[in-house]
Amino acid sequence: EYLSVDVQSQVGVDTSYAQTLRINFDIVFPALKCDAFGLDLVDSAGDQQLEIVQNIDKTHYHVSDDPETPDHAMGCALNGSISVQKVRGEFHVAFGRKAEADLEHPTQHIHRFSPSEIFTFNSSHVIRRLWFGDNFPGGVHPLDGTAEFVPERGSGRFQYFIQVVPTVYQFVDGGSLFTNQYSYTSSKVIVDPTRGSFKQ
């Protein structure tokens, strides 16, 4: 006979508000150059981190397997991790010249660009991996492999609303791993370059 592991789930209240949450990601933007966007973080406690570079890597991504691919046909792979407070917030990749804090609204900031420039920002992307905390046996990351594409001369806004659930995985040897699982819903608005309008 073979031994099998019986995984049991229990629900409890998370009281570890003072701890931080680590977000790990590996996302490809096949139609954007690495200097065309930045990564920002904003939370409901008023913390803003703009143009994050610590623990973040941007590398050129070859859309084609041909190593002679010209620069204009190269995208960008964004990967790394950021630590956030356990409060409601968002992190996003956005177009526009360097983000500026909105002094009147401490939980907001501004990306400046002209309407005509929006069509130079193709927000097509592939989420190769996205997870919170450490991996654990049998863990499922529902956004892994998610891909969204817009027309070559188009753009769009893609939003993922994520619910993070703190998780304690207990090993058969008595050890414990404190990590997280998540679920999500999504929304997208596509810019139609021929009409200069948005469509859902």
Buried (B, 14 or more C-beta within 10 A) or exposed (E): EEEEEEEEEEEEEBEEEEEEBBBBBBBBBBBBBBEBBBBBBBBEEEBBBBEBEEEBEBEEBBEEEEEEBEEEEBBBBBBBBBEBBBEEBBBBBBBBEEBEBEEEEEBEBEBEEEEEEBBEBBBBBBBBBBBBBBEBEEBEBEBEEBEBBBBEEBBBBBEBEBEBEBBEBEEEEEEEBBBBBBEBEEEBEBBBBEEEEEEE
